[in-house]
Amino acid sequence: MRPILIPLVLAAAALAAPLHAPAAAQQRPLTFMDVQEFRRAGSWTPSPDGTWMLYTVTTPDWEKAESQTDIHLVSLRDGLPSARRLTYTEDKNETSPAWAPDGSFFVFSSNRDGDSNQLYMMRHDGGEARKITDAKDGVSGSAFSPGGRWLVYRSGESGQQQLYRLAADDLAGAEPEQLTDGEAGVARWDFSPDGSRIYFTRPDSFDEDDKKRREEGFTVDIRNAVTPLSSLWSVEVATADERRETDDPSYSVDNFTISDDGLWIGITGGSPARYERNITASRLYADLYLMEAGTGEIERLTDNYEVGEGGLSFSPDGRWIAFSAPDNMERYTMTDNRVYIREAAGRGGAFRKLGADFDQSSSVGFWSGDSRTIYFNAGVTVTTQLHALDIETGAVRQLTEERAAMSVSRDEDTGTILIGYSDPKTPPTVFTVASVDDVPDRSAWTQLVDVNPQVRDIALGEEVEINWRSSDGKMVGGVLVYPVGYEEGTRYPLIVAIHGGPASADVLRFNGGYSSQVYAGAGYAVLKPNYRGSRNYGNAHRTDIVGDYFTLGYEDIMTGVDYLIDQGIVDGDRMGALGWSAGGHWSNWILTQTDRFKAISSGAGTMNWISMYAQSDVQRNRQFYVGDGFLYEDFDTYFDQSPLKYIRNAKTPTMIHVVEGDPRVPSPQSVELHMALKKLGVPTELFMYPGRSHGIPDPRNRLVKAVSEKAWMDYYVRGIGEKFEWRQVLETLKGEGGPQVVSGG
C-alpha cells in the first residue's frame, strides 16, 4: 500500500477552467524539449488606475538558440479571457513596459530597428508603436517622473552611461537633454517621490586606461582588481544641477532606497577593501546607513559588517524603518532571518527584533497601508505561504494554506496585489485579488496569464509531500513524484534528485527537481529530499549540518530511500542519484559512502574543501558550514569532510557536469573527481560547458546535460539505451523522441 502522506489539496476546483480542462484522450509524457520550449511570462506592470496590466512573454527559438520577447495586455478585472498580444516582431524583442502616469499610453524598450535597444511609445487600445529615442549607444533603463512631466532614460558606453530627459507631453518630437555629466557613469538611480530630483550612485572615478587596454585586446582578467568606491549623488531634473550626497571613504554606496515621503534615504554601504568589496556573495561586508534627505546627516545603523542584512524598508507613513538579518547579529551565521525595526526619526535608537518565536525566516516583503503589518512569503515544509508580521506585538501569522509554491507581492506604484503560483500540475502563472485580505480566499483569485496551455496534453506523475524518520529519530520530509501510470504493488526504479543550497528546499511546484516529471513520464519514481541543511523545517533542521557537513544529510537521504523501498514503491536494485551545486556535493559524498546506487550524476560538486576554499568566490559560508575554523590553521577538519579523502571507496559509474568558468564551485573540483575515477577504473564522463556562471548559460547545453544525464541513468540503472550518443540530442531537437521518452517499470 502507499505510504501515509500529507493529503494534497486539489487546486483544480479553485483555478480557472483553462488551467485544468479535461485531460486529452491520449496524453504523452513530458520531454526535455518540452521543458526547454516552455514560455515565460514576467515584467508585471499594472496601469495607474489598476484596470490593465502589461506583461512580457518570452518564447525560446531553437533554430537560432535564442529567445524572443513580446508585450501582452490583460484586464485585471476580467482576467485570462481578456489577455491579448500587443507586439508582433518575430525576431526582435520588446521588453520593460512602463505606463505613462495618466495611463493613456506606455513606453517600452526594443531592438526592432537595429542591434541596440531604443524607446518606443504605443497605445494599449491599438495603433502602431512610435520610436522616441535614437541614442547612439542604445538605452538601458527608463522611467517616468512622478507626476508625469518627464521621461528619463540612461544611455552611453559601458561604465559611462548618463541620464537624459524628454518632455513627456512631446515624446516623439522632443530633443533629449542630458542631465548628468560625470567622468564615471550612473549606476543605480531613482526619482524622489515628488519627481523633482533623481538620486543615483556613481563610482568616484573611471579608469580610462583600463577601458583602452580592453579596446586594444588586452583581455587579461585581474582577479579582485582595484575598483573605485561609489557615492550617492542627486540631480535636479528641471535644471540638471548635480549634488554629491555622500563623501565618506569608509564605505561604498552599493544600494539605496527612498521613503515614500522623501524625508529619508536608506543606504547599503559596502566595504572599502578591494577583496571584500568585489566579493560575489551578496550583502556580506556591508552595513546599513540612514540619511536625512533635508540635512544630509547620515546615521550608521549597523556595525557588524560580516553579517548580511537586507536593505532598509520604510513604512508607508514614513515612521518606521525595517530590515532583515540573521537571528544572531553578533557574528556570521546562516541561521533564519528576523525582522528588525525602529522609528526612522529615533536617531541612535535601538532596533526591536520581531517574530522571534517564528521558526522560519522572516523578511520585509511589503507593508500594509496603515503601516501596522509587514507581509512576507516563507517556506512551510514543501510549500510557500503568505505570512503577516504584526509591528506592535512581533507576532507572525500564517495566512494561506496552499499546497503549492506561491509568492505574493504588491506593486509599489498602484498597490495591485499579484500572486505568483505554481503547483505540480500548474506551470508558473499569476493571479490577482482586490486586496491582501482576499489572498487566503481562493474563490477571490483572478487568473491573469496561461502561457503554456500545452501542458494539458501531457501526462504528469502524481506529486505529494512525504515524511520519514531518519537514523537519529528526527522526522525528515520531501517530495515524492510517482511514475506516470503508477500501479500499486509494482516496484519502480528511483531517481534521488538532490537540491542545491544547501539552504533551499524542494516544494510542490511544476516539474521541479531537475525536470522530475520527465523521469516520471519515463517510468521512474523521483524522491526530492529536504535533508538536514534545508530550509522550511525550522532553524535546527537548517543548521544541524554545521561542523559536520555531510553526515546527517546523507542519513536523511538514505533513510528516505529505505522508506520508499519498505513501502513497496521502489526497487532497491535500480536507483540513481543526481544533483547540482550542494546537490552535487551530496552526490559526491554518496559516491564515496555507498555502492547502493547504480549511477550518479554530479553537477558542480565539491571534492576537496581545502582547494575549494581558495577557488570559490565565497569563503565565509564554507567556513561556517565546515566548522568555523580558519582553513589555514586547521586543514584536517576541512579534509575530513571532503569526498576526495574517501574516493577509494567509489564504485558507482559517475557522470560529471560543470561550467568551465564557474565562480561558485569552480571546475577544478570536477576535474579532481574525474581524474580520480579514471585512475580507479570507475566508469566516468566529464562534460565541461563554456561560460562563467554557476549554472549552464546556454539553453542548448542545458538540453545536452539533461539528455546525457538521463541516458546515463537509463543505461546503468535500468540496463536500457546506449549510455549517451549525440544522436539522442539531435533526435530530441527534431522531435523524434530520444531516450527521455522510454517508459516502463
Secondary structure as UniProt FT lines:
FT   TURN            12..14
FT   HELIX           17..20
FT   STRAND          28..29
FT   HELIX           32..36
FT   STRAND          40..46
FT   TURN            48..49
FT   STRAND          52..61
FT   TURN            62..65
FT   STRAND          66..75
FT   TURN            76..78
FT   STRAND          79..85
FT   TURN            90..91
FT   STRAND          94..99
FT   TURN            101..102
FT   STRAND          106..110
FT   TURN            112..113
FT   STRAND          118..122
FT   TURN            124..125
FT   STRAND          130..131
FT   TURN            136..137
FT   STRAND          142..144
FT   TURN            146..147
FT   STRAND          150..155
FT   TURN            158..159
FT   STRAND          162..167
FT   HELIX           168..170
FT   TURN            171..173
FT   STRAND          177..178
FT   STRAND          189..191
FT   TURN            193..194
FT   STRAND          197..203
FT   HELIX           208..215
FT   TURN            216..217
FT   TURN            223..224
FT   STRAND          230..236
FT   TURN            237..239
FT   STRAND          242..244
FT   TURN            249..250
FT   STRAND          252..258
FT   TURN            260..261
FT   STRAND          264..270
FT   HELIX           274..277
FT   TURN            282..285
FT   STRAND          286..292
FT   TURN            293..295
FT   STRAND          298..300
FT   TURN            305..306
FT   STRAND          313..314
FT   TURN            316..317
FT   STRAND          320..326
FT   TURN            329..330
FT   STRAND          337..343
FT   TURN            344..345
FT   TURN            347..348
FT   STRAND          352..354
FT   TURN            356..357
FT   STRAND          366..367
FT   TURN            369..370
FT   STRAND          373..380
FT   TURN            381..382
FT   STRAND          383..390
FT   TURN            391..393
FT   STRAND          396..398
FT   STRAND          405..410
FT   TURN            412..414
FT   STRAND          417..423
FT   TURN            424..425
FT   STRAND          426..433
FT   HELIX           436..438
FT   TURN            439..440
FT   HELIX           442..444
FT   STRAND          446..447
FT   HELIX           453..457
FT   STRAND          458..459
FT   STRAND          463..469
FT   TURN            471..472
FT   STRAND          475..481
FT   TURN            484..485
FT   TURN            488..489
FT   STRAND          492..498
FT   TURN            510..511
FT   HELIX           512..521
FT   TURN            522..523
FT   STRAND          525..530
FT   TURN            532..533
FT   HELIX           539..543
FT   TURN            544..547
FT   TURN            549..550
FT   HELIX           551..566
FT   TURN            567..568
FT   STRAND          570..580
FT   HELIX           582..593
FT   STRAND          599..603
FT   HELIX           609..615
FT   HELIX           620..626
FT   HELIX           631..633
FT   HELIX           635..640
FT   HELIX           643..649
FT   STRAND          654..659
FT   TURN            660..661
FT   HELIX           668..680
FT   STRAND          684..689
FT   HELIX           699..713
FT   HELIX           714..718
FT   HELIX           726..733
FT   TURN            734..735
FT   HELIX           739..741
//
